[in-house]
Amino acid sequence: MHQLVVLLQTGQLKHPDLMVAVVAAAGHFLMIAACVYGFARMHPRLRQWTEFVTGGVLSIVYFAAIIVTTGPQYIGLLKRAFRV
């Protein structure tokens, strides 16, 4: 996000590779919001909401497991990102 602020303030971008992460994160948040919106329009019951949220939590846990097992060099970055 810092690089985005620098780009907006100065018009220059020293690390364009970091902008890929900003675009990817924005796309993911947009996709998550669209999924929640679309699911809510189906008027789900409590059990369906539970399954929906459980699926989301499991996908995050799976992502963290992938990072821990295949990219241990990124564990510190994950901790900083989530302030753990």
Backbone atoms as SQL, in Angstrom:
CREATE TABLE atoms (id INTEGER PRIMARY KEY, chain TEXT, resi INTEGER, resn TEXT, atom TEXT, x REAL, y REAL, z REAL);
INSERT INTO atoms VALUES
  (1, 'A', 1, 'MET', 'N', 0.827, -1.194, 0.000),
  (2, 'A', 1, 'MET', 'CA', 0.000, 0.000, 0.000),
  (3, 'A', 1, 'MET', 'C', 0.871, 1.258, 0.000),
  (4, 'A', 2, 'HIS', 'N', 2.039, 1.150, 0.635),
  (5, 'A', 2, 'HIS', 'CA', 2.928, 2.308, 0.668),
  (6, 'A', 2, 'HIS', 'C', 3.304, 2.745, -0.747),
  (7, 'A', 3, 'GLN', 'N', 3.581, 1.786, -1.619),
  (8, 'A', 3, 'GLN', 'CA', 3.947, 2.116, -2.991),
  (9, 'A', 3, 'GLN', 'C', 2.794, 2.794, -3.735),
  (10, 'A', 4, 'LEU', 'N', 1.569, 2.404, -3.432),
  (11, 'A', 4, 'LEU', 'CA', 0.409, 3.045, -4.045),
  (12, 'A', 4, 'LEU', 'C', 0.317, 4.501, -3.607),
  (13, 'A', 5, 'VAL', 'N', 0.542, 4.754, -2.320),
  (14, 'A', 5, 'VAL', 'CA', 0.521, 6.127, -1.810),
  (15, 'A', 5, 'VAL', 'C', 1.628, 6.948, -2.471),
  (16, 'A', 6, 'VAL', 'N', 2.819, 6.358, -2.588),
  (17, 'A', 6, 'VAL', 'CA', 3.941, 7.050, -3.247),
  (18, 'A', 6, 'VAL', 'C', 3.579, 7.361, -4.695),
  (19, 'A', 7, 'LEU', 'N', 2.987, 6.404, -5.399),
  (20, 'A', 7, 'LEU', 'CA', 2.588, 6.619, -6.783),
  (21, 'A', 7, 'LEU', 'C', 1.587, 7.765, -6.902),
  (22, 'A', 8, 'LEU', 'N', 0.610, 7.788, -6.022),
  (23, 'A', 8, 'LEU', 'CA', -0.406, 8.838, -6.077),
  (24, 'A', 8, 'LEU', 'C', 0.167, 10.211, -5.730),
  (25, 'A', 9, 'GLN', 'N', 1.145, 10.252, -4.820),
  (26, 'A', 9, 'GLN', 'CA', 1.720, 11.532, -4.400),
  (27, 'A', 9, 'GLN', 'C', 2.761, 12.060, -5.369),
  (28, 'A', 10, 'THR', 'N', 3.598, 11.171, -5.903),
  (29, 'A', 10, 'THR', 'CA', 4.729, 11.626, -6.715),
  (30, 'A', 10, 'THR', 'C', 4.588, 11.306, -8.200),
  (31, 'A', 11, 'GLY', 'N', 3.747, 10.345, -8.516),
  (32, 'A', 11, 'GLY', 'CA', 3.626, 9.931, -9.907),
  (33, 'A', 11, 'GLY', 'C', 4.733, 8.991, -10.341),
  (34, 'A', 12, 'GLN', 'N', 5.575, 8.585, -9.393),
  (35, 'A', 12, 'GLN', 'CA', 6.681, 7.678, -9.686),
  (36, 'A', 12, 'GLN', 'C', 6.500, 6.381, -8.913),
  (37, 'A', 13, 'LEU', 'N', 7.025, 5.323, -9.501),
  (38, 'A', 13, 'LEU', 'CA', 6.895, 4.011, -8.870),
  (39, 'A', 13, 'LEU', 'C', 8.241, 3.315, -8.914),
  (40, 'A', 14, 'LYS', 'N', 8.895, 3.194, -7.751),
  (41, 'A', 14, 'LYS', 'CA', 10.211, 2.567, -7.687),
  (42, 'A', 14, 'LYS', 'C', 10.126, 1.043, -7.745),
  (43, 'A', 15, 'HIS', 'N', 9.054, 0.485, -7.205),
  (44, 'A', 15, 'HIS', 'CA', 8.900, -0.969, -7.137),
  (45, 'A', 15, 'HIS', 'C', 7.568, -1.386, -7.774),
  (46, 'A', 16, 'PRO', 'N', 7.512, -1.467, -9.087),
  (47, 'A', 16, 'PRO', 'CA', 6.243, -1.825, -9.740),
  (48, 'A', 16, 'PRO', 'C', 5.770, -3.240, -9.404),
  (49, 'A', 17, 'ASP', 'N', 6.704, -4.103, -9.017),
  (50, 'A', 17, 'ASP', 'CA', 6.313, -5.460, -8.648),
  (51, 'A', 17, 'ASP', 'C', 5.410, -5.483, -7.420),
  (52, 'A', 18, 'LEU', 'N', 5.568, -4.502, -6.535),
  (53, 'A', 18, 'LEU', 'CA', 4.726, -4.440, -5.341),
  (54, 'A', 18, 'LEU', 'C', 3.290, -4.033, -5.677),
  (55, 'A', 19, 'MET', 'N', 3.116, -3.342, -6.802),
  (56, 'A', 19, 'MET', 'CA', 1.765, -2.941, -7.203),
  (57, 'A', 19, 'MET', 'C', 0.922, -4.153, -7.604),
  (58, 'A', 20, 'VAL', 'N', 1.580, -5.209, -8.048),
  (59, 'A', 20, 'VAL', 'CA', 0.855, -6.430, -8.400),
  (60, 'A', 20, 'VAL', 'C', 0.119, -6.954, -7.171),
  (61, 'A', 21, 'ALA', 'N', 0.767, -6.884, -6.017),
  (62, 'A', 21, 'ALA', 'CA', 0.142, -7.354, -4.779),
  (63, 'A', 21, 'ALA', 'C', -1.077, -6.502, -4.428),
  (64, 'A', 22, 'VAL', 'N', -0.990, -5.201, -4.655),
  (65, 'A', 22, 'VAL', 'CA', -2.117, -4.305, -4.358),
  (66, 'A', 22, 'VAL', 'C', -3.306, -4.639, -5.263),
  (67, 'A', 23, 'VAL', 'N', -3.030, -4.819, -6.550),
  (68, 'A', 23, 'VAL', 'CA', -4.098, -5.157, -7.494),
  (69, 'A', 23, 'VAL', 'C', -4.698, -6.523, -7.157),
  (70, 'A', 24, 'ALA', 'N', -3.844, -7.495, -6.826),
  (71, 'A', 24, 'ALA', 'CA', -4.329, -8.830, -6.475),
  (72, 'A', 24, 'ALA', 'C', -5.184, -8.792, -5.209),
  (73, 'A', 25, 'ALA', 'N', -4.741, -8.059, -4.207),
  (74, 'A', 25, 'ALA', 'CA', -5.507, -7.960, -2.959),
  (75, 'A', 25, 'ALA', 'C', -6.856, -7.296, -3.207),
  (76, 'A', 26, 'ALA', 'N', -6.867, -6.232, -3.996),
  (77, 'A', 26, 'ALA', 'CA', -8.132, -5.560, -4.310),
  (78, 'A', 26, 'ALA', 'C', -9.073, -6.508, -5.045),
  (79, 'A', 27, 'GLY', 'N', -8.537, -7.274, -5.977),
  (80, 'A', 27, 'GLY', 'CA', -9.360, -8.254, -6.693),
  (81, 'A', 27, 'GLY', 'C', -9.934, -9.311, -5.775),
  (82, 'A', 28, 'HIS', 'N', -9.124, -9.777, -4.838),
  (83, 'A', 28, 'HIS', 'CA', -9.620, -10.784, -3.895),
  (84, 'A', 28, 'HIS', 'C', -10.720, -10.218, -2.995),
  (85, 'A', 29, 'PHE', 'N', -10.515, -9.010, -2.489),
  (86, 'A', 29, 'PHE', 'CA', -11.543, -8.415, -1.628),
  (87, 'A', 29, 'PHE', 'C', -12.834, -8.166, -2.405),
  (88, 'A', 30, 'LEU', 'N', -12.709, -7.765, -3.651),
  (89, 'A', 30, 'LEU', 'CA', -13.888, -7.573, -4.491),
  (90, 'A', 30, 'LEU', 'C', -14.604, -8.903, -4.728),
  (91, 'A', 31, 'MET', 'N', -13.842, -9.948, -4.980),
  (92, 'A', 31, 'MET', 'CA', -14.426, -11.274, -5.204),
  (93, 'A', 31, 'MET', 'C', -15.123, -11.788, -3.940),
  (94, 'A', 32, 'ILE', 'N', -14.516, -11.580, -2.781),
  (95, 'A', 32, 'ILE', 'CA', -15.128, -12.011, -1.521),
  (96, 'A', 32, 'ILE', 'C', -16.424, -11.243, -1.278),
  (97, 'A', 33, 'ALA', 'N', -16.404, -9.936, -1.504),
  (98, 'A', 33, 'ALA', 'CA', -17.616, -9.130, -1.318),
  (99, 'A', 33, 'ALA', 'C', -18.718, -9.576, -2.272),
  (100, 'A', 34, 'ALA', 'N', -18.364, -9.887, -3.508),
  (101, 'A', 34, 'ALA', 'CA', -19.359, -10.347, -4.480),
  (102, 'A', 34, 'ALA', 'C', -19.938, -11.696, -4.077),
  (103, 'A', 35, 'CYS', 'N', -19.109, -12.571, -3.540),
  (104, 'A', 35, 'CYS', 'CA', -19.602, -13.875, -3.085),
  (105, 'A', 35, 'CYS', 'C', -20.579, -13.718, -1.917),
  (106, 'A', 36, 'VAL', 'N', -20.216, -12.876, -0.963),
  (107, 'A', 36, 'VAL', 'CA', -21.103, -12.653, 0.190),
  (108, 'A', 36, 'VAL', 'C', -22.416, -12.032, -0.278),
  (109, 'A', 37, 'TYR', 'N', -22.332, -11.047, -1.165),
  (110, 'A', 37, 'TYR', 'CA', -23.537, -10.397, -1.681),
  (111, 'A', 37, 'TYR', 'C', -24.429, -11.395, -2.432),
  (112, 'A', 38, 'GLY', 'N', -23.825, -12.163, -3.311),
  (113, 'A', 38, 'GLY', 'CA', -24.593, -13.150, -4.076),
  (114, 'A', 38, 'GLY', 'C', -25.211, -14.209, -3.188),
  (115, 'A', 39, 'PHE', 'N', -24.461, -14.649, -2.192),
  (116, 'A', 39, 'PHE', 'CA', -24.981, -15.659, -1.270),
  (117, 'A', 39, 'PHE', 'C', -26.123, -15.090, -0.430),
  (118, 'A', 40, 'ALA', 'N', -25.968, -13.850, 0.028),
  (119, 'A', 40, 'ALA', 'CA', -27.014, -13.226, 0.851),
  (120, 'A', 40, 'ALA', 'C', -28.308, -13.049, 0.061),
  (121, 'A', 41, 'ARG', 'N', -28.210, -12.831, -1.253),
  (122, 'A', 41, 'ARG', 'CA', -29.415, -12.673, -2.080),
  (123, 'A', 41, 'ARG', 'C', -30.220, -13.961, -2.194),
  (124, 'A', 42, 'MET', 'N', -29.606, -15.085, -1.861),
  (125, 'A', 42, 'MET', 'CA', -30.311, -16.364, -1.907),
  (126, 'A', 42, 'MET', 'C', -31.166, -16.586, -0.660),
  (127, 'A', 43, 'HIS', 'N', -31.094, -15.653, 0.297),
  (128, 'A', 43, 'HIS', 'CA', -31.823, -15.745, 1.569),
  (129, 'A', 43, 'HIS', 'C', -31.538, -17.073, 2.272),
  (130, 'A', 44, 'PRO', 'N', -30.249, -17.319, 2.568),
  (131, 'A', 44, 'PRO', 'CA', -29.887, -18.592, 3.187),
  (132, 'A', 44, 'PRO', 'C', -30.332, -18.663, 4.644),
  (133, 'A', 45, 'ARG', 'N', -30.481, -19.878, 5.094),
  (134, 'A', 45, 'ARG', 'CA', -30.815, -20.110, 6.505),
  (135, 'A', 45, 'ARG', 'C', -29.529, -20.182, 7.305),
  (136, 'A', 46, 'LEU', 'N', -29.673, -20.308, 8.625),
  (137, 'A', 46, 'LEU', 'CA', -28.521, -20.301, 9.520),
  (138, 'A', 46, 'LEU', 'C', -27.527, -21.414, 9.173),
  (139, 'A', 47, 'ARG', 'N', -28.019, -22.603, 8.875),
  (140, 'A', 47, 'ARG', 'CA', -27.117, -23.718, 8.542),
  (141, 'A', 47, 'ARG', 'C', -26.309, -23.404, 7.278),
  (142, 'A', 48, 'GLN', 'N', -26.936, -22.798, 6.299),
  (143, 'A', 48, 'GLN', 'CA', -26.218, -22.457, 5.067),
  (144, 'A', 48, 'GLN', 'C', -25.173, -21.371, 5.319),
  (145, 'A', 49, 'TRP', 'N', -25.497, -20.394, 6.172),
  (146, 'A', 49, 'TRP', 'CA', -24.520, -19.376, 6.529),
  (147, 'A', 49, 'TRP', 'C', -23.340, -20.011, 7.256),
  (148, 'A', 50, 'THR', 'N', -23.638, -20.953, 8.147),
  (149, 'A', 50, 'THR', 'CA', -22.578, -21.646, 8.879),
  (150, 'A', 50, 'THR', 'C', -21.653, -22.380, 7.914),
  (151, 'A', 51, 'GLU', 'N', -22.237, -23.058, 6.939),
  (152, 'A', 51, 'GLU', 'CA', -21.432, -23.765, 5.947),
  (153, 'A', 51, 'GLU', 'C', -20.614, -22.790, 5.098),
  (154, 'A', 52, 'PHE', 'N', -21.200, -21.671, 4.747),
  (155, 'A', 52, 'PHE', 'CA', -20.525, -20.654, 3.938),
  (156, 'A', 52, 'PHE', 'C', -19.317, -20.091, 4.684),
  (157, 'A', 53, 'VAL', 'N', -19.523, -19.708, 5.926),
  (158, 'A', 53, 'VAL', 'CA', -18.444, -19.130, 6.729),
  (159, 'A', 53, 'VAL', 'C', -17.374, -20.184, 7.031),
  (160, 'A', 54, 'THR', 'N', -17.801, -21.405, 7.334),
  (161, 'A', 54, 'THR', 'CA', -16.847, -22.483, 7.591),
  (162, 'A', 54, 'THR', 'C', -15.970, -22.731, 6.366),
  (163, 'A', 55, 'GLY', 'N', -16.557, -22.714, 5.193),
  (164, 'A', 55, 'GLY', 'CA', -15.782, -22.877, 3.972),
  (165, 'A', 55, 'GLY', 'C', -14.756, -21.772, 3.795),
  (166, 'A', 56, 'GLY', 'N', -15.142, -20.548, 4.107),
  (167, 'A', 56, 'GLY', 'CA', -14.205, -19.430, 4.020),
  (168, 'A', 56, 'GLY', 'C', -13.060, -19.559, 5.004),
  (169, 'A', 57, 'VAL', 'N', -13.391, -19.942, 6.230),
  (170, 'A', 57, 'VAL', 'CA', -12.348, -20.113, 7.253),
  (171, 'A', 57, 'VAL', 'C', -11.403, -21.255, 6.860),
  (172, 'A', 58, 'LEU', 'N', -11.960, -22.352, 6.378),
  (173, 'A', 58, 'LEU', 'CA', -11.123, -23.479, 5.962),
  (174, 'A', 58, 'LEU', 'C', -10.196, -23.107, 4.810),
  (175, 'A', 59, 'SER', 'N', -10.658, -22.271, 3.908),
  (176, 'A', 59, 'SER', 'CA', -9.785, -21.859, 2.798),
  (177, 'A', 59, 'SER', 'C', -8.626, -21.002, 3.302),
  (178, 'A', 60, 'ILE', 'N', -8.867, -20.166, 4.303),
  (179, 'A', 60, 'ILE', 'CA', -7.792, -19.356, 4.884),
  (180, 'A', 60, 'ILE', 'C', -6.794, -20.236, 5.630),
  (181, 'A', 61, 'VAL', 'N', -7.312, -21.211, 6.363),
  (182, 'A', 61, 'VAL', 'CA', -6.433, -22.152, 7.073),
  (183, 'A', 61, 'VAL', 'C', -5.589, -22.944, 6.070),
  (184, 'A', 62, 'TYR', 'N', -6.198, -23.363, 4.972),
  (185, 'A', 62, 'TYR', 'CA', -5.475, -24.092, 3.930),
  (186, 'A', 62, 'TYR', 'C', -4.375, -23.221, 3.329),
  (187, 'A', 63, 'PHE', 'N', -4.680, -21.965, 3.071),
  (188, 'A', 63, 'PHE', 'CA', -3.683, -21.031, 2.540),
  (189, 'A', 63, 'PHE', 'C', -2.514, -20.890, 3.505),
  (190, 'A', 64, 'ALA', 'N', -2.814, -20.730, 4.795),
  (191, 'A', 64, 'ALA', 'CA', -1.753, -20.609, 5.797),
  (192, 'A', 64, 'ALA', 'C', -0.918, -21.887, 5.853),
  (193, 'A', 65, 'ALA', 'N', -1.566, -23.046, 5.740),
  (194, 'A', 65, 'ALA', 'CA', -0.836, -24.320, 5.759),
  (195, 'A', 65, 'ALA', 'C', 0.096, -24.426, 4.551),
  (196, 'A', 66, 'ILE', 'N', -0.354, -23.965, 3.404),
  (197, 'A', 66, 'ILE', 'CA', 0.499, -23.979, 2.212),
  (198, 'A', 66, 'ILE', 'C', 1.733, -23.100, 2.439),
  (199, 'A', 67, 'ILE', 'N', 1.530, -21.931, 3.001),
  (200, 'A', 67, 'ILE', 'CA', 2.656, -21.023, 3.261),
  (201, 'A', 67, 'ILE', 'C', 3.637, -21.649, 4.232),
  (202, 'A', 68, 'VAL', 'N', 3.122, -22.234, 5.314),
  (203, 'A', 68, 'VAL', 'CA', 3.994, -22.815, 6.337),
  (204, 'A', 68, 'VAL', 'C', 4.785, -23.998, 5.783),
  (205, 'A', 69, 'THR', 'N', 4.147, -24.840, 4.968),
  (206, 'A', 69, 'THR', 'CA', 4.817, -26.046, 4.493),
  (207, 'A', 69, 'THR', 'C', 5.696, -25.832, 3.274),
  (208, 'A', 70, 'THR', 'N', 5.351, -24.906, 2.397),
  (209, 'A', 70, 'THR', 'CA', 6.123, -24.761, 1.164),
  (210, 'A', 70, 'THR', 'C', 6.903, -23.453, 1.067),
  (211, 'A', 71, 'GLY', 'N', 6.582, -22.501, 1.898),
  (212, 'A', 71, 'GLY', 'CA', 7.281, -21.210, 1.830),
  (213, 'A', 71, 'GLY', 'C', 7.596, -20.670, 3.206),
  (214, 'A', 72, 'PRO', 'N', 8.389, -21.406, 3.991),
  (215, 'A', 72, 'PRO', 'CA', 8.653, -20.952, 5.364),
  (216, 'A', 72, 'PRO', 'C', 9.312, -19.578, 5.440),
  (217, 'A', 73, 'GLN', 'N', 9.937, -19.140, 4.349),
  (218, 'A', 73, 'GLN', 'CA', 10.555, -17.816, 4.365),
  (219, 'A', 73, 'GLN', 'C', 9.506, -16.710, 4.458),
  (220, 'A', 74, 'TYR', 'N', 8.238, -17.042, 4.193),
  (221, 'A', 74, 'TYR', 'CA', 7.164, -16.050, 4.234),
  (222, 'A', 74, 'TYR', 'C', 6.401, -16.041, 5.553),
  (223, 'A', 75, 'ILE', 'N', 6.766, -16.883, 6.495),
  (224, 'A', 75, 'ILE', 'CA', 6.049, -16.945, 7.773),
  (225, 'A', 75, 'ILE', 'C', 6.149, -15.607, 8.503),
  (226, 'A', 76, 'GLY', 'N', 7.325, -15.010, 8.517),
  (227, 'A', 76, 'GLY', 'CA', 7.490, -13.704, 9.163),
  (228, 'A', 76, 'GLY', 'C', 6.618, -12.644, 8.522),
  (229, 'A', 77, 'LEU', 'N', 6.533, -12.677, 7.197),
  (230, 'A', 77, 'LEU', 'CA', 5.679, -11.724, 6.478),
  (231, 'A', 77, 'LEU', 'C', 4.212, -11.928, 6.841),
  (232, 'A', 78, 'LEU', 'N', 3.797, -13.183, 6.934),
  (233, 'A', 78, 'LEU', 'CA', 2.412, -13.486, 7.328),
  (234, 'A', 78, 'LEU', 'C', 2.121, -12.970, 8.723),
  (235, 'A', 79, 'LYS', 'N', 3.047, -13.181, 9.639),
  (236, 'A', 79, 'LYS', 'CA', 2.863, -12.710, 11.019),
  (237, 'A', 79, 'LYS', 'C', 2.747, -11.194, 11.064),
  (238, 'A', 80, 'ARG', 'N', 3.600, -10.508, 10.298),
  (239, 'A', 80, 'ARG', 'CA', 3.525, -9.043, 10.273),
  (240, 'A', 80, 'ARG', 'C', 2.229, -8.556, 9.640),
  (241, 'A', 81, 'ALA', 'N', 1.792, -9.239, 8.600),
  (242, 'A', 81, 'ALA', 'CA', 0.577, -8.825, 7.898),
  (243, 'A', 81, 'ALA', 'C', -0.646, -8.943, 8.794),
  (244, 'A', 82, 'PHE', 'N', -0.695, -10.003, 9.595),
  (245, 'A', 82, 'PHE', 'CA', -1.859, -10.236, 10.449),
  (246, 'A', 82, 'PHE', 'C', -1.595, -9.837, 11.901),
  (247, 'A', 83, 'ARG', 'N', -0.438, -9.207, 12.144),
  (248, 'A', 83, 'ARG', 'CA', -0.069, -8.725, 13.482),
  (249, 'A', 83, 'ARG', 'C', -0.193, -9.812, 14.533),
  (250, 'A', 84, 'VAL', 'N', 0.388, -10.970, 14.219),
  (251, 'A', 84, 'VAL', 'CA', 0.345, -12.111, 15.147),
  (252, 'A', 84, 'VAL', 'C', 1.676, -12.242, 15.819);
